[in-house]
Amino acid sequence: MKKLNKLKTQTRITVYAGKNADEATFGKGVATLMRGVEETGSLNAAAKRIKMAYSKAWRIVKETEAGFGFLLINRDGARGSTLTKEGVKLLDAYEDAEAKGSDYIAKRFAANLEK
């Protein structure tokens, strides 16, 4: 039983706009890129920070924007990037849900192990 008490959970949330999660998704990867843009002012710098090719980061963000029907990031050429109002709201809602959901699931998991 002691070994069970050492188990941990990890919760991943996916937000999607299509009929299922195979279309237009927003998850940990896009959220990490967006937080990086907010902190560095650059999608390129955000991608480098997580060792992702800029071309892949660009593609992921563009696909999400196209599927959701709104921009997540304002791009200003050499001056860098910022999050749109919608991008900030989506990122904040995602991170809040992920944190609260992870906490809830971890507590439920631990409680069920004690049964």
URHUMO-V982032 format. One record per residue. N is the residue number from 1. RES is the residue in three letters. PSI is psi in degrees with one decimal (NA if undefined). Layout:
BEGIN
N_RES_PSI / N_RES_PSI
END
This chain:
BEGIN
1_MET_-32.5 / 2_LYS_-35.8 / 3_LYS_-34.5 / 4_LEU_-34.8 / 5_ASN_-15.8 / 6_LYS_-6.4 / 7_LEU_145.5 / 8_LYS_164.3 / 9_THR_158.9 / 10_GLN_126.0 / 11_THR_132.7 / 12_ARG_129.1 / 13_ILE_138.5 / 14_THR_127.5 / 15_VAL_133.5 / 16_TYR_155.4 / 17_ALA_-15.9 / 18_GLY_-159.5 / 19_LYS_-20.9 / 20_ASN_175.4 / 21_ALA_2.4 / 22_ASP_-11.5 / 23_GLU_137.5 / 24_ALA_71.9 / 25_THR_153.0 / 26_PHE_119.5 / 27_GLY_-155.1 / 28_LYS_-41.5 / 29_GLY_-49.4 / 30_VAL_-40.2 / 31_ALA_-42.3 / 32_THR_-41.6 / 33_LEU_-45.3 / 34_MET_-40.4 / 35_ARG_-38.7 / 36_GLY_-40.0 / 37_VAL_-44.1 / 38_GLU_-38.8 / 39_GLU_-32.1 / 40_THR_-19.9 / 41_GLY_17.6 / 42_SER_130.2 / 43_LEU_-37.5 / 44_ASN_-47.1 / 45_ALA_-38.5 / 46_ALA_-41.1 / 47_ALA_-45.0 / 48_LYS_-37.8 / 49_ARG_-34.6 / 50_ILE_16.3 / 51_LYS_43.8 / 52_MET_140.3 / 53_ALA_139.7 / 54_TYR_-39.3 / 55_SER_-37.6 / 56_LYS_-43.3 / 57_ALA_-46.2 / 58_TRP_-46.0 / 59_ARG_-45.0 / 60_ILE_-46.4 / 61_VAL_-45.5 / 62_LYS_-41.9 / 63_GLU_-40.6 / 64_THR_-45.0 / 65_GLU_-44.3 / 66_ALA_-43.4 / 67_GLY_-35.7 / 68_PHE_-23.8 / 69_GLY_17.8 / 70_PHE_157.4 / 71_LEU_144.2 / 72_LEU_-32.2 / 73_ILE_133.3 / 74_ASN_124.4 / 75_ARG_132.2 / 76_ASP_50.7 / 77_GLY_-129.0 / 78_ALA_-16.2 / 79_ARG_-7.1 / 80_GLY_-160.2 / 81_SER_154.1 / 82_THR_161.4 / 83_LEU_143.1 / 84_THR_168.3 / 85_LYS_-42.6 / 86_GLU_-38.1 / 87_GLY_-43.0 / 88_VAL_-45.5 / 89_LYS_-45.2 / 90_LEU_-46.9 / 91_LEU_-45.3 / 92_ASP_-43.1 / 93_ALA_-41.8 / 94_TYR_-50.4 / 95_GLU_-37.0 / 96_ASP_-46.8 / 97_ALA_-40.8 / 98_GLU_-44.3 / 99_ALA_-48.4 / 100_LYS_-39.3 / 101_GLY_-42.2 / 102_SER_-43.0 / 103_ASP_-46.3 / 104_TYR_-47.5 / 105_ILE_-41.1 / 106_ALA_-42.6 / 107_LYS_-43.3 / 108_ARG_-41.4 / 109_PHE_-48.1 / 110_ALA_-41.3 / 111_ALA_-38.9 / 112_ASN_-29.1 / 113_LEU_-29.0 / 114_GLU_-14.5 / 115_LYS_NA
END
